[in-house]
């Protein structure tokens, strides 16, 4: 089990940031992802593995005027 924005989410072997965003259907154009408080660059989403027990934060940035 992992935490995504404070809620339990079932962990799977080989889960990456990119796969998690796909499973959660996060398609926002501007997203920040942190895994255990470590900021993940967008270029690393495919290669960053999420392990059982990790705490993931997905933050959707808004723009306004």
N, C-alpha and C positions, 0 to 999 in steps of 0.2 A: 504494500500500500504506500502511496506517496500523497503528499499534500499539494493541491493546486489552488492557490489563492485561499488557503486556509481550510479547504474542504478535501475530504478523502477521495482518492481516485485510484482505481485498480492499476497496479503496476504490472508490466509485462517485460519479459526478457527482451533486450535489444531496443527498448524504448529510447528514442532520441527526442530532442526538443522539436524538431520538424514533425515527427510522427505524432507527438502530443498535441501540437497546434492543429494538425489535421484531424485527429480524433475529437478534439474539443470544438472543432469548426471555427477556430479563431482566424478570421480572414481580414482583420483590420489592417489598413496600410501602414500604420505606425504603431509598432508593438515593442515593448522592452521586456526581456525575459531575464529573470534571475533564478539561478539554481543554488540553493544554500547560501543566499546573499551574494553570490558571484555573478556579475553581469556577463551575459553571453552575447557576443557579437552575432549579427544576423548571418554572417558567412560561416559561423560555427554551428548553426542549428542542426544541420544534417549529421555532423560528426560528434556532437555533444550527447553523450549517453546519460540517461537519467536512471539512477539506481534506486532500488527498494529503500524506502525510508527518506528519500530526498524531499526537500521543501522547495516547491517551484512557485514563483510569482510571475504572472503574466499581466502586464500593465498596458492598457490601451491609452495612447496619448491622444488628446483632443486638441484641436486648434480652434481659435475663436477670435472674434474681433470686437 
